[in-house]
């Protein structure tokens, strides 16, 4: 029987899963848990920042668009494309 087999692989996998879970739990005990109000305040701040950026963007877009001179319409129609010259008359034979 080899060292690496399904049974040992399964046991190793379970040990790793349990060790990771336990490490996560110990780390959570050390770090203070964020309260719900702090999460709500952070979300509210993000929404306000995004809304402000949107308003500033719209205002700048409208101001920039309004500062352009109006488009000038052509006063006379464009000349038609040049046509080829008339062909020369056929030679007279008598």
N, C-alpha and C positions, 0 to 999 in steps of 0.2 A: 504494500500500500504506500502510495506516495505522500509527500508532505502536503501537497496542494490537491485537495479533492473537494467535492461539493459540500460535504459536511463542514469541513474547516472553513471554506469560503463563506458559508452561511453563518457560521458562528462569528467569524471576523466581521461580517457585514452588520450583524445585530449588535456586536460590541461597539462598533463605530457609531451606529445610529443612537444607541443609548448614551454614549459618551458625549456626542454632540448635543443631545437634548439636555443632559445634565449641565454641560458647560453653558448653554444658553440660559438655563434657569439661574445658575449662579451669577452670570453676568447681569441678568435682569434685576437681581437682588441688590447689586452694587450700584447700578445706575438708577437715579430717581425716575419714576414713571411720569411721563408727561400727562398733565391733566387735560381733560376734555376742553376746558375753556381756553387753554393755550393753543390747542389745535384749531379751535374755532377762530381765535384771534389771528392766527397765522393765515388761515384760509381767507378771512375777511381782508387782511392786509394785501394778500395776493390779488384778490378781486378788485380792490380799490386801485392798486398799481396798474393792473391791466386796463381798467376803465379809463384811468387818467391818460395812459399812453394812447389809447384809442382816440380820446377827445383831442389830445394834442396833435395826433397825426391827421385827423380830419380837418382841424383848423388850419394847419400848415398847408395841407393839400388845397383847400378852398382859397386861401390867400395867394398861393402860388399860381393857381389857375386863373384867379381874377386879375393878376398883374400882367398877363399876356395881352398884347395888343390884339384887337379883333382882326379876324382874317379878312383880307381885302379881296373883294370879288373882282374878276377881270372886267374892264369897262367895254372892251370890244371882243367879239367872238374871234377865236383863233382862225387863221387862214386855212382853207382846205389844203390838203396835201397836193403837192405839185404833180400834174399829170405828165406822162411822157410826151415828147413832141410828136406832131403828126408825121406819118410816114411820107416819104417823097412820092410825087406822082409817078405812075408807071411810064416807062419810056414809050414814045410814039414810034410806031413802025409803019412804014409805007412802002 
